[in-house]
Amino acid sequence: MGIPAGAPKRGKFLMTMLRHEDLLALRDAVISADLGDSRAALLVGIDLRITAGLAIAPRTGDQALLDLDAFNRMQTLDGDTPPLVTWLRNAHALAAPRREASVFESALVRVCATMMPVQLGSVEPRADDGTSSPWWLGHVQSASGRRVFRALSDPKYDFRTVVGLAKAANLSEPEVKAVLMQHSGLVRETRNARQQPIFTLAPPLDDLMHRNTSGVHTGTIAGVDHTEALVRLAPDRKRHGNDT
């Protein structure tokens, strides 16, 4: 069953965001987390013009699979958040703190990474007020990505946790993880004393050769090679306060 006549277009039908085996794993997580009777809650935030056109199945597991398959084939409705992202956010929130929440979170991270840079927020314009732009601006195109990188650029911290980045960027933790995954070549990951993953900016070599960023020496100034500058800071040190 399709969207009723007169409903707006679903958006471009491009490649699916999740594999079929991912959808089956999500269906199993819905069943094991006892979310079969929570379909209305799982659909909260999804445009009614979309949910009205979804096929109906007699069994909850079948219904979850049909919903997921439909959402996996549509990316946007008038530029809004894709239904699959909304469904996964709801499922993650409803399943927590049960172990199935990690299944929904992993899928959300993969979907968000697939969607970047266009669908997760509009592209923000470059600064045109004459101020210098951060080195990463030309590499990070999505609005959500730029919020994460601004948080990473906060001079109060040498390294930041996913939780701290999510709070600073006003994003969910899966969305932050997706940004970090998508731009893994621009950040450096290590572990703090509690074995939590923590992140800092790691400018590409071309940027290091031409800019001074976050106090990092570029080139071979004072006989120090630029590749060594990336690992100078102690991994657990914060300049001010705690990032939690």
N, C-alpha and C positions, 0 to 999 in steps of 0.2 A: 504494500500500500504506500503510495507516495504522499507528498504534501498536498493538501487540498487545493483546489483551483483558487487562484487569486493570492495564494501565499507567495512571499518573495522568494527569489532564487536562493538556493542553499549556498551558493558560492561555487568556486571552481572545484571540480572533482579531479583531484590530482592523485598521486600515489597514496596508498593507504599509509597511515602513520604507525600501525602496529601489525605484526605478523599474525597469521591465523592461530598459531600456537600460543601467542600472547593473549589473544582473546579467550582461548580455552582455559588458560591459567587464571584469567580474571573471573571467568564464570565459576570455576572451581572455588576461587577465593570468596565470591559472593555466597556460595552455598555453605562453605565451611565457617564463614563468619556470621552465618545466620542472618544475612541481609536480604533473603528472598522476599520477605514481606515488607521491605523498606523501599520498594521501587519509587513511590512518590517522593521520598526524601532524596533518593539518588538523582531524581530528575529536577530537583529544585534549582532554579537559576537558568534552566534551558528554555528557550523561547517556546511558548505554547504552540506556535504554528509548526514547530518541528515535532514536538512530542505528540501532537494530534495525529500525525501521519505515520507513527510507528506501528509496526505489525504487533499483534497480540498473540501470545502463546499461552497454553493452559498450565504449563509447569514453570516454576520460578527460574530454574536454571536455564531453560530454553528462552525465557523472556529476557534474561540478562544477556545471553549470547546474541539474540536478535537486536537488542538495543545497542550493544557494543559494536556489532557489525555495521549497523546503520550509521552510527556516529563516526566510526573509523573511515567511512567513505565520504564524509563531508568535513570541510575544514572551517568555514566561516559562514555566517549569515549576516550580510550587510556589515562585514568587518568586525562583528562581535567575537567574543571568545569562542573558540570551537566547542561544540557540545561535548566532545570526548574529554577535553580538559576539565570542563565543569563537572562531568560525571565522575571522573577520577578524583577530583578534589573532594567531592561529596563522599565518595566511597572511602577515601583515606580517613576523613574526619569521623565517619560513622564506625569504621572498623577499629580505630585506635581505642585502647592500647593493645589489642590482640595482634598476633603475629601476622595475620592476613593484611594488616595495614601496610606492611613493607612491600607486599605484592603490588598494591595500588600505587604506592609511592614510586617504586621502580618504573612502573609503566608511565607514570606522569612525567618523570624525569626524561625518559626516552622520547615521549611525545613532544615535550617542550623543546628539547634539543633539536628534534626534527623540524619543528615549526620555525625556528629562528632563521633569519633575523626579522622577518616581516610580520608574522601573525601575532607575536607577543607584544603588542603595543606599537603605536605608530613610530616612525623614525623621527627623532628629534633633530631640529636644525642645528647646524654648527654655530658657534658663537661668532657674532659679527660686530661686536662692540670694541674690537681692537685688542682685547685681552688674549693672552696666549692660550691655545687649546691644549688639553692634556694629550700626551703622546698616543694614548689608546683610542682617541676619538675616531680616527680613521679606520680602526679595526672593528669597532663595536657599533652595530647599526641599530639594534632594537632599543626601545625605550627602557624595557626591563633590564637589558644588559648594561645599559649606561648607568642605571641606578646602582647596580651591583658594583660596577667599576668605580663609581664615585665613592661608594662606601670603602672599597679597597684602597682608594687614594687618601682616605682620611688621615691626616698627619698625626693623629693621636695614637695610631696603632702601627706596629711593624707587621703584625700578622693578624688575621681575623678568622673567626669560626663561621660555620654555615649559619648557626643560630644568630650570631651578631650581625652578619650580613643581611639575613632575612629581616631582622628588626629595623636595621638602618635603611634598607631599600624598600620596606613595606611590601615584601613579597613572601610567598610561602617558601619553606625550605626546599621542596622539590624544584621550584622554579629557580632558586639560587643555584642548586646543584646542576640544573640544566644549563644555566649560563656558564658556570665554571667548566662543564664538560665541553660545551660548544667552543669555548675560548681557552682550552687547556694550554695552548701554546703561548698565552699571554700571562699566565699565572704560575706560581710555583707552590707546590703543596708539600707540607712536612707534618710533623706531629708535635703536639705540646706534651707537657709532663703527664697529662692524663690520657695520653694516646689518642686525643681527638685530632682529626685532620684540621689543619689551619692553613691559610692561604695568604699570599702576598703577590704584588705585581711583579712580573718578570718581563720587562720590555724586550722585544726582538732585538737582535744584534744591530740591525740598521738604525733603530731608534737610539740604542745605547751609544752608538758612534757619533750621533749628531745632537743629542740632547742630554741635559743633566736632569734626571728624574728621581724624585724622592731621595736626593742626597747621594745618588750612586755616581761614582766617577765613571767617565766614559773613555773609550779608547785605551791607551796605555799610559795614562797620566800617572806620574810618580812611579813608573815602572810596574804598575799593577795592570794585568790584563783585564779587559772588560768582562770576560766570562767569569772571573773570580769574584767580581763585585756582587753578583747575584746571591752569593752564599755567605756574605760577610755577617749578616745579622744573626744573633743567637735566636734559634727557632721559637723559644718560649717568651721572648722579651717583648713587652708592650711599652710604648713610650709613656702613655698615661692611662691609668685605669685598666679595667678588665673587659674583654669582649666576650660576653656571655649572653 
